[in-house]
Amino acid sequence: MMPMTLAQYERSLTAPALCEQLRIRDLLDDVAIQTDGSFVAGYELGGLTSLYAGDEDRNRNKQALEALIRSLPERSVRMQMRFEIAEGSGDLLTRYNREQRNPSGTLQAIDREHVLTWREHDKTGLYLRHLLYAYFIWNPRIHHQSPDFEWKRKMKPSRGAGWSLAATKCIERTRREHEDLLAEFNSLMAGVEATLNTTDMSARRMTHQELFLEIKRALNPLFQDTLRFRTPGQTYIYESARSQAANVNIEDEADDYLKIGGLLYSFISLKDLPDATFPGMLRELLSMPFPLVANVEVMLPDQAKVQKQFKSRLRKMMAAQRDIHGGFRLNVDAQVAEEQLIEVLKKVISSSLKVCEASLVVGIRTSNPIHSRTHREEAERILSDRRQHVLHGLARMNGARGIAEMLAQKRLYFGSLPAMASDNKREIPQLTLHAADLLPVEVPWRGTPHSPVMLLETPERQLIPFSPFDSSLGDANMLIMAKSGGGKTFMAQMFLLMLARMNPLISILERGDSYRPLVELMGGRTIAVDLEGRETLNPWDLPPGETQPTKDKVVFLKNLTLHMIGQDRRSDDTLLDNLLSDAIARTYKRCASRFSNPIPTFNDLKEELANWRDEERIERTMDEAKLASVKLRSWTDKGVYANLFDRRTTMRLDASWLYFDVEGLSSDPQLETAMSMVIAHAVSERASGKTGQPSITVLDECWALLDSPSLAPEVVQLFRTARKRYGSVWGISQTPEDFVGTETKPREHGPGILKNATTKIIGQQQGDTSALVKYLSLNPAALREVKEFSAPQKGQSARALLVLGEKAETTQTICLVPTALDYWISTTFPSERRYRVRFLNEHRGRPLLECYEELARKFPRGLADLPPLPEEVSAKAQDFVTSG
């Protein structure tokens, strides 16, 4: 509690209570009623995410905003656009915790680390929220003074019956009068809503309870007050709406700040307009890194009177350039004013533009409440710094100028509160086209607020929710592209750790072992596929309960067989296709009669082809069948590949995490492709969605799969059918050309993948980026952002561009900031991988999670920025001696 001087105490006794200065009389029927009888409707706006938009999109939005201003009724409607930067993440972390559905104790422990880190950052004010609301204040008395409403003379105030301070004379209406006015106001708002929707901003009408809670939140931004408005019928003792809303006090009023609720407030108003306006000119102001309120009020005056005033001023400026004899006299000020007035009158008279009165008031405050004199001095310095930031930000707005308010602070504070706008004496006449550029409607992308499965940080200090499974997206598929060393695999593992909270079935196909530590920690199965065939997956297996193959199964086996036997110029492709389809169906039918094992293998198909009998006894058909049977010898019985393709299934696919490592097959491309086809088909059946669980299929280095004419259709089919199966397929590669090919060597299946992957994550790219424009429709602003990406900072963060579809408003730069535990689980840095393997081997008896937690405690930012450790040096020396 700060000490108070005697003079301050005496002033406080005569000062009115804060609630008496609030301009709200009542709240009902989804409107607020001001003390002068005006109706107020509030809208929560999604804003325009035009950070990466092109000039055409920005100009189109500007025209829509100008139409919104121009459509306001003259004199009677005031629009208040209130943009606020608030500290904290709100209830986002609570909603994030509700999405936890995985019973794994290991995953829950990792997730707790995430939440603890986010909460610590939240307490320090690291995260910011951008809020945007529009309020429309309609004064029915002024509205009905128009000549169009002469028939409503009874609404005009009688002589001497104007507004009074007496409570008994303030807004006494019958219920019928209120309902008539409310119906008229709602009809006006219907037109406003239609115009709002043309601006591409999502607009939602607020209820009177939401208006009440927003007023309380604006009065006390540090306290989450959820006590709802109580009507007179709900209380024993009447308490007015403004009395219920008042949850703070004005504790002090100095020359350059107000102290309210322990926070210091200061206000800056726009004094001089910029020399010229353009869309996005407020971007720097709206991206300040501290709490801020930008309150813009717009009203259309009587246009006939405005033109009359302009013409009068024009005559005066012309007269100022004449002497007493009527001759010309040089007067630079009058000459400049005359040119400006003529230009404005030309635009107003010859076009649909109107003149409006707009004001911009920026309110800034401190972040933490004051508890002592030391805190107060520090808060004053912080407030002064923030005031200078805003003043200089306004000065960089093409010549605009702002002034710090002193005497009018209290009036501007109450006028900037939600639904309380009124004449603030700071209005500047300007054309509606220029006022549209001063509306603070540009906000960063807010993610997928209804699906907070993942939380991502952004350079704007946001913590946004995102889920590829959100209903607003066409599909859940994802493409991750970055140069070698750009953090593709690391990003994929970070996403998997958060999406695993949905308890999905995760399947990973990779040439290497980057995902092995993560899968082993999650209790999944790592399947190393090699020529020894220690684990076999029979491609002929059928789902439980089925005895006959589907058409898709027959097509898959036919394509796999064609890949095995290879291409032969002497063969007839059409004949061979039909032959293999019939042979596969006959093989299933013949083996179904076997009691011991009705599921066939490729050896059964080989025997069927060797003994093929054509119904029409065509010699060519039987020759093709026997030739195919001979080519299958290396894949069946005692052939070199028989252990992988001609055995009963021994591979268990019932784990939630499956990781297929095909590095052991890289020496034989034909075998690697064939086995990848089998795995891809098994993964597709595993992700069929029959269990109701979501599924995630990760195809790392996807380009290798698309090189095969036989495997590429299977990959495309995965992407095309994932949405119906509640699945998500991730393709990971370096550039878009890896999917679509180049002009000289295109990949015909690449466009099918790009069109069926709504989410694209683009990391660091080097060299020619024309493919990003051609295939991902990135504009110059997004390309410039991608080119500025640097290599990931080991142990700290990595940046990437998140692109949803082809819209600029759903493009956002994200920052992946791992915890120390995340980093040691997912790192692919060579020295850290070697140290991790050695550390885990030395602590083989301990739980894996404890080992990773100890690594995180010892080296929270990894080893990349540290000199070689003694144990690393000794290990290298020992390896050298052993090899020598």
N, C-alpha and C positions, 0 to 999 in steps of 0.2 A: 504494500500500500504506500503510494507516494505521498509525502507531506504536502499540505495545502496552506497557502498564505491566507491572511485574514481578508485581503481584498478579493482573492479568488473565492473564498467562502461566501462573502457578501454578494458577489455577482451570481453565484450559483443559487442563492435563495430567490433572486428575482427572475432568473432565467426560466423559460417554460420547460416543461418536461419533454423528453425526446419524443414520446408517443404523440404529444400534441402538435408536433411539427411534421409528422407523417401525413401525407396528403391522401390517405385512404379512409373512407367512411365505412364501407361495408364490402363483403365478399359473398357472392351468391350467383347461382345460375351460370357458372363458368365465366363470370366477369367480375372485375373489381370496380367499385364506385368511388370516385375521388370526392373530395370535400366540396368541390364546386358542382357536383352532379354529373361529371363526365363519366362515360363508360370506358372501360379498358379491357381489351382482349390481348392475351399473351400467346406467343407461339415459340415453341422450341425449334430452332433451325439447325439443320445439318451443316449449313455453310457451303462454301465453294472451295473444293480442294483443287485449286488451279495452280499449284506450285510447278507442276510439270506440263501445264496446258500450253497450247500454242496461241498465237496472236488471234487467230480466227475464233477460237473458243472463248477467249477472254472478251473480245469485242461483242460476241453474241450474248454473253452473260451481262455485259455492261448495258446493252440495249434493253434486255429484259428488266434490269434493275431500274433503268430510267423510266421504262413504262410503268413500273410499280409506283414510282414517285409521282409521275404525271397523272396517274389514275386516282390519286387521293382527292377526296372532296375538298374544295377550297375553304380555308379558314376554320373549318369545324373539326378536321382530323389532323392529329399530330402523330407522326411515326417516331418511335424511340427504338433505335437499334443499339442494343447493349452487348458489347463483346467483353469478355472477362478472361483473364489468365489467372487461374487459381492454382495454388500449390496442393500437392497430394494426389493420390490416385483414386480417391473416393472409396466406393465399396467394391472396387475391381478385384482385390485380393480375396475378399470374401466369396465373390462369385466364382473366382478361379478355384478355390478350395472345394466348392460344391461339385465340380466336374470330376473329382477323383473317384474312379470306379475300379481301380486295379488293386487287388488284395495283396500284392507283393510288398513285403516289408522293406526290401531293398529299394524299390522304386519310391516308396513313401518316404524313406529316409533322405533320398536324393531330392525329392520334391520339397521336403521341409527346409533343406538348405536353400533352395530357390526362394521360398517364401520369406525365410528369415533375412536373406540378402535384400530382397525387394522392400521389406518392411523397414530395414535400417536406412535404406536410401530414401524411403518415403518420409521418415521422421526428419531427415536432414533437409527436406525440401527439394530433393533432386528432381522429382517428377512434377510436371505441370499438366494441367487440364485446360483446354480451350473451350469456353462456353459461349454460345451465341443465342440471344433471345431477341425477338421483335415484339414491341408493344404498340398497339394502335389505340390512341386516346380520342374519343369522339365526344364533342360537346353538343348535346341536342339543342340547347337554347340558341347557340350561334348557328347551328345547321338550319334551324327553322326560321331564322331571320332572312333567309333567301327569299326573293320574290316568288319562287316556285312554291312556297309554303304559306301563302297568304291565307289559305283556308284554315291554317292551324294557328289562328291568332291567339287562341287560348293558351298556347305554349309560350307566347311572348311574356316576359315579366312585366307586370304592371308598374306604374310609376312609384318609385320608392320601395319596391319589393325586390331589390337586388340581393346579392349575397350578404349575409350578416354573420357576425361572430357569435350571435346567440344560437345556442344549440337547438332551441325549439323552432328556429326559422330555417335551419339547414336541411334541405332536401326532404320535404314532407310530400310524399306522393302516395297516391292510392295504389293498390296492387294492379289495378287495370292500367294505370298510366305507365307503371314500370314494365308490364308485359308488352304494351304497345311499343314503348321505346326499345325494349330488348329485341323484339321482333325486327324493328327497323334497323337496329345496330347489327344484328346477325345477318341480315340481307346485305348490308354494306360489306361485312367481313367475308361473305361468300365470294364476292367479286375480288376482294383482296387475296383470298386464298387461291383463287384461280390464277391470278397474276403471279403469286409467289411460286406456284408449281411450275410456271414457265421458266423460272430462273435456275432449274436443276437443283434447287435446294430442297431437301426434305423438310416439310413444315408440319408440325403437330400442334393442334390447339391445346392449350393448357387448361386444366380445370381450376376452379377457384381455390381448391385445396393446394394444388401445385403452385399457384401464384402466391399463396400465403407462405408456403415453405420456402419458396425462392426469395421472398422478401426477408424472411428471417435469416436465411443463409447469407444474403448480401450484407445484412446488418452485422452479423457475427460470423465471418468466414472460417474461423478456427474451430467452431463448435458445430457438430452435426445435430441440429435440433429437429427432431421428427414429430414433435407434438403438433397435432393437426388443429385447424381452426374449429372452435366450438361456437355453434350458433346459440342465440338466446334461449332456444328451447332445450338445449343440452346442459345448461348451467342453472344453478339456483340464483346466482347473483349476476346481473348483466355486466359483461366486460366487452368493450368495443373491440373491433378488429385490430385497430392500430395499437391498442393497449396490449392485446395478446401477442402482436408481432414484435413489440419493443423488447429486445433481450439484451440491450447494451445501454450504456450511458455516455453522454459527451462529458468526458472527464476534464478536458482542458482545451483552450483555444488560444493558440499563439499566432504571431503574425504570419508564419509560413506553414503552419500545419494545424490539424485538429487531432486530438487524442480521444479515440473512441474505442471502448472495450479493450484498452491496453495497447492498441495499435496506433501508429502515427499515420495520418492521411494528409496528402497534399494534392492540389488540383492545378492543372494546366489547361488553358483554353486556347483554341486557334484564333489568333488575332488577324493575320493576313493570309489570304488565300495563296496557293502556289501559282506560279506564272502560267502553268499549263498542267492539266491533269491527264492521267492515263490509268488503265486498269492495273491493279496491284500496287499502286503507289504507297499504300499503307502497310505493305508487307513487313518492312523493317520495324515499324511501330508495333505491329501485332505479333512480332516474334521476340519481344523483349524477354530476357531471362529472369523476370521477377513478377510478382503479382501486379496486375494492372487492370483498369476498367476503361474502355474507350466507349464513351456514350455519345452517340450522334442523334440529333433530333432534327427532323425535317417537317416543314409545314408549307402548304401552298397558300400564299395570300391572295387577295382579290386581284385577278390578273388585269382587270380594267383599270383599277387604281394604280397598279404597278406601272402599266404603260403610261398612264397620265403623269405619274411622278417622273418617269424617265424622260418623257417629252419636255416636261417643265425644266428638268436639269439640263437637257440639251439646249434649250433656248437660253438658259443662263450662261452656259459655257460659250455659246456662240456670241452672246452679248458681251462677254468678258474679253472677246478678241476685237471689239470695236471701240474706237475712241468717241469723244463727245460730238465729233463732226461726222461720224459714220465711216471713217476710214479704218483700214486694217491696223491692228496693234498686235505685236508679238507677245503671246502669253502661252508659254510651253505647257504649263499645267492644264490650262483650259483646252488647248489644242489636243493633247493626249486624251483628256476626259471626253472630248467631243467624238473622237474616233472610236473610243471604246463604247460609248453610248449608242452611236450609229450602228456599230457591229452587233450589239446586243439586240437593239430594236429590229434589225433586219432578221435575225434568227427567230425572234419571238413572233414577229408578224408573218413571216413567210413560211414558217414550219410549225410543227406540232409541239415544239419545245415551249416550256413554261419557265417562269422565274419562281424559285422557291427560296425559303429562308432556312438555312441549315447552320447548325452549330456543332462543334466537336470539342468535347471536354474529356480530358484524360485524367483519371484518378489513379494515384499510386499510393502504396502503403508499405509498411514494414511487414516482415514475415513472422516475427515472434513478439509476444506481449512483453511489456516493460514491467519489471519488478523492483528496480532499484535505480538510483541516480546514475550509476555506471551504465546500466542497460539503456537508460534514456539518452545519455550522451552518444553511445554507440549507435542507437536507433536514429538519432538526428543526423549523424554522419551518413548512415546508409540511405536515409531518405533524401538527403541532399545529393548524393551520388546518383540515385535513381532519377531525381528530378532533372539533373543535367543530361542524363542519358536520353530522356524523353524530349527535352528542349532541343538538343542537337539532332535527334532523330527527326523532329519536325522541320528543323532548318534544312535538312538534306532532302526534304520533300519538294524539290523543284522550286525553292525560294519561299516556302511557307514560313510563318513565324508564329511561335507560341509565347504566351506570357504566363508566369506563375501567379496564381490568384492569391489574394490576401484578404480583403474585406468580404468578398462574396463566397468564401470557402463553405460556410455552413449551408447557404442556399444551394450551391452547386452540388454539395454532398447529397442533400435530400432529393434534388432533381435528378441525380444519376441513379437513384435506387430503382428497382424494378417497378414498373407501372406508375411512377410518380412524376413523370416528365411534365413540365409546364414552361411558360415563358421564362427563359433564363438570361435575357438581355445580352446574349452572346451570338445571336443569329446574324449571319452574313448573307445578303442577297446574292444569288448565283443561279445559273441555268441548271435545269434538272439534269442535263447531260454531265455536268461537272459534279453535281452532288452525288451522282451514282458512283463516281470514283472514290468518294469520301466515305462510303458505307463500309464499315469493318466486317465484311462477310467472308473473308478468306481465312480458312482454318486448315490445319493439317488433317490428314486422313485419320479416321478414328477406328480403323480396323473392323472387325466383325463383333460388335458389342453383344450380340445374343449368343455367341459361342466362345467364351473365354477359355478355350482349351490350352492355347499357348499364349504367352505374354512376351512381347518383343519391345525393346527399347528403340528410340529414334533419336536423330540428332537434335530434334526440337525438345528433348528432355521429356518425351512422352513415354508412357508404358501402355501399349495398345494391345487389345486382345485379337487373336487371329486363330482361325481353324479352317483347314482346307475342306472340312466337311460341312461348313456353314451352308444353310439353305439358300443364301443369296448368290452362291456360286453355282455355275452350271455343272461342274464336276469337281472331284477332289484330287485330280491328278496334278502332278507338279514336275517341273523341269528345273534343274539346278545347273547353272553354267558358270564356270570361272576357269581362268588359266591354271596351269599346273602350279601348285603351291598357293592357290587362291582360297583354300579353305572349303572346298566342295564337300568332301567327306566329313570334315569337322562340323559343318553346318547341318548336314543330314543327321548326324548323331545327336546334335543338340535338339533338333526337331523331334527325333524319335523319343528322346528322354521325356519330352513334354507330352507328346501325343500318346505315349504308352499309358498315360493316365486313363484313357478311354478303354483300356484292356482290349486292344486289337490283336489280330493275328498278324505277326510281322514276319515277312520273308525277305531275305537279302541275298542277292546273287552278285558275286564280285570275283574278279580275278586278283586274288591277294588275300591279306588277312587283316585289313584295317579295322573291320568291325568285330573281330574275334573277342577282344577284351570286353566290349560292351555286351555282347551276346552271352558270354560266359558269366558275367556279373549278374545279368538278368535271369540266369538259370535256364537259358535256351540251349539249343542243340547246334553245335558246329559240325558240319558235314564236309569233310575234305574228300573231294571226288578225284580218284586217280585210276590208273589202269589196273591196279590190283583188285579193284572192285570189292573192297571190304564191306561196303554198303551198296545195295542194289535197289533200283527203283524200276519196277516192271512197267513199261509204257502201256501195256494192255490191260492194266487193272481197271475195274469198273467200280463206281460208287456202291456202298453197301445197299443191298436190296435190289439192285438192278442186274439183269441177266443178258440184256442186249445193248450194244453200243448205240449211242446217239449219232446223228449225222455229223456233228462237230467232232466226235471221237474218231469216226471213220476218216474224216478229212485230215485230222492231225496225224493219224497213223500212216495215211497215204503219203503226206508230205515228208514225214520222218523216213519212210522207206525210200522215197525218191532221193532224199539226201544221202542215204546209206549206199544205194547202188550207183549214185552219180549219174552224170549226163553222158549220153552216147549219141553221136550224130546218126548212127545207123538205126536208132530206135524211133518209133513213132510216139511222140509225146501224148497225143490224145488217146491212142490205143492203150498205152501203158497206164495212163490215169484210170481209165475204165477197168482195165484188167486188175489193177491193185485194189480198187474199191470193191469189186466183186470178190476177190480173193480174201480180203479182210473179213467181209461179211460171212463168207463160207467157213473161214477158220473159226470164227466165234460160234457159228452154228454147229460145227463138227465137235468142237471141244466142250460144248455145253452138255453133251451126253456123257462126258467123263464124270464119274462120281467123285473120284479122289481130288481132282484139281480141274475145275471147269474153266479156269482162266488161262488163255493161251499165252504163248511166248513167240518170239520171232522164229524160233526153230519150227514151230507149228506152221507159220506162214511159209517158211522155206519149203517144207514138205508139201504144203498145198500147191505151191507154184511148180514144184518138181513133178507132181503128178496131175498137172492141170489137164482137164478134159473140156474142150470147148464144145458148146452145144451145136454150133454150126460147122465144127470140124475144120476150122480155118488154120492152115499150117503156120501162118505168120503169128497168130495169137499164141499158139503153143510154143513157138520158138522164143517169143518175148518172155513168156512165163518161165521157161527153163533158164533163159539167160539171167533173169532177175534172181532166180533161185541160186544160181552159181555165184552171183555177186554178193549174196547175203552170207556166204560161208564164213567170211572173216568176222561177222557179227554174231554168229550162232555156234552152238555146240562147243567145239574146242578152239574156235577162232580167237584171234588176239583181243577182240573187243567183247567176247561172249560174257565175261564176268559182269559187264555193266548192262548188257541189253538182253541176255537170254537166261536170266535167272529169276526166281521168285523174289518178291519184294521183301527186303530185310531192313529197309530204311524207315525209321519211325518219324512221322510227320505230325505228331500230336502236340508238340510243344508250342507255346505262344510265340517264341522267338526261334526262327530257323535261319541258319546262315550257311549258304552253299559256297564253298571255296573251290573254284575250278582252275586254280593255278597249276595243279598237277597235270592238267590236260593241255596246257598251252603249247607243248611241243608238237601236238597233232591237231591242226586247225579243224580237220573234218570231224574228228572225235569230239573236240570241244564244242563245236556247233551242235552236233547231234545230242550230246548230253545236256547242253543248255536248252535245247528244244524240249527234252523230257522234263527238265526241272521247271521250265516256264509253264508247261502244261499242268504239271502237278501243283504248282503255285496257283495257277488259275482255278483249278478245281478246289483247292484249299480255301481260296477267297471267293467261293461261290455265294456267300452270304446266307447259306441255309441255317447257320447257327444263330443268326441275328447279330453276330459280332462284326464290327468294322474290320477291315483288313488293310494292310499297308505292304506293298511290294516295292522293294528298292532294287533298281537295276543300275549298278555302278559301272561307269565306262560303257554307257549304252551303245556307243558307236560300234563296238565289236559285235554286238548282236545284230545290228542292222546291216552289217556287211554280208550276212548270209542270206541268199534268196529264199531259203527254206525257213529260217528263224525269224526274219523280219515280219512276215505276216502274223506270227504268233505274238510278237511284241505289240504290233498295232492293235491286234484283237484285245490284248490286255487293257490297253488304254481306252478302247471304244466301249468295252463292256463293264468297266470298273464302276461306273455310276450306278448301274442297275444292281450291282452286287454289293453295294455299300462299301466299296473299296477305293483305295487310293494307290496309284502307280506312280513311282518317282523315276524319272530318267535323269541320270547324272552324267554329264560330259563337259567338254571345255567350251565349245562354241556352238551356235545354231547350225553351222555347216555340218557338224557331226551328225545331226538329225536329218537335214534336208539335202546334204551334199553340196557340191559346187555346180557352177554353170556347165563345166565340162564333164562332170561326173555326178549327176544328180541321183538322189536316193528317192525312189518313187513312194516309199512308205513314210518319209519324213513329214510331209504336210499333214498326213492323217494324225500323226502324233502331236504336232503343234496345235492343231485345231481342237484336239480333245484333251488339252492340258491348260486349264484356265490360269493356274498359278505358275509364274516364272520367276525364278530368283537368279539374278545376274550379279555375279561378283566381279572381281578385277578382270578387265579385258585389255589386251594390248593389240596394237596394229590396226588394221582395217576393221571398222565397226559398221560397215554398210549392211552386213547381214542382219544386224539388230534393227535397222530401219526397215529393211525389206520384209523380214519374216515376223518381227515382233512389233512393228509399227511404232517404234520409239521416236519421239520428236527430238529436236536439237537440245532442249533443256534436259531431258532424261539422258541423252548421249553424253552431254557435258558432265553430268553427275557420275556416270559410269567411268569415264576416262579419268576422273579425279580420285577414284578409289585407289588406295595403296595396298600393299601386301598386308595380310592380317598381322596384328601385333600379338605375338605369341604370349599366351597367358593373360591377355587383357581384353581385346575386342576385335571384331571383324565387321566390315560394312558390306552391304549388298543392296541391290535395288529389287524391291518386291513389286512385281507387275501382275495385275489381275486383268485378264482379257486384253483389250486394246484401248482402254480408256485412260486418259491422263489423270482423271480424278481418283483413280484407284491405283496410282503409282506412288510408292513411298520408299524412302531410304530407311533401312532397318539396321540396328546395331546389335550384334550378337555378343553379349557380355557373359562369359561362362563363370560359374563359381570355380573355386580351386578344385573342388571334387569333380565337377564336370570336365575340367580341363585334363586332369590326369586319366580320366576314363576314356576320353575321346581323342587325345593328342595323336598326331601322326608324324610329329617331328622326330627324325631318326635317333638323335641322341637320347631324347626322352623315352622313346619306345624301348631302346636298349636298356636304359636304366630301370624302366618299369618291369621289364621281363626279369632282370637280375634281382630286383627287389622282391618281386612276387615269388621267385624261386627260393630266395633266402627265407621267406616267411610262408612256406608252403602249408603249414598246419593251421594258420590263422584264417578267419573268414575274409573273403575277398574285399568286402566293403570296409572292414577295419584297415586293411592294407592301403586301400585308396585314400581313406581318411587320414592316415598317417602321412602319406605322400603329400596330400593337400596341406597339412599343417607344416611340414618341413619346407616345402617349396610351393607357396601359394600361387606364384606366377611362372612356374615351370623352370626349366634350366636354360632356356635360349639366351637370356641376358646375363647368365652367371659364368664365371670362368670354370674350366673343367674341374670336376670334383676329384678328390684324392682316390676314391674308389674307382672312378672312371679311368683315371690314369693307370692305376695298378691293373685293372681288368684288361686294358689295351696292351700293357706290357706282357701280361700273362698270355694273352692270345698270340702276341708276336712270338714269344718264346715257344709256345706250343706249335705254331705253324712253321717256325724255323727249324 
